[in-house]
Amino acid sequence: MTKAQAKTQGTPAPQAETELALQGAWRVVVLNDPVNLMSYVVLVFKKVFGFDEQTARRHMLEVHEQGRSVVWSGLREKAEAYAFTLQQWHLTAVLESDEAH
């Protein structure tokens, strides 16, 4: 094996790194806003994620008291779909890379 072969085999290609980043875990984070009622946020969480009342209220209270709540974590494509859906319901939702995974 030549030095050039050893060097290219030791580092992943940029395309592979990009694919890995896209496939990694992502978080859907709902941020607090001064517009939506707490009862409305609970309703949206129940409809979008299928949360029970207690889980929806817990996430809503996190948003209200801490300014944010991680409501879902998983593959980026699904995370983007959830964030888009929440935005359609007029909630402020963003994606974050879940670096712990």
Beta strands, then each sheet from edge to edge (+ up, - down):
strand 1: 25-31
strand 2: 68-75
strand 3: 92-97
sheet 1: 2+ 1- 3+
end
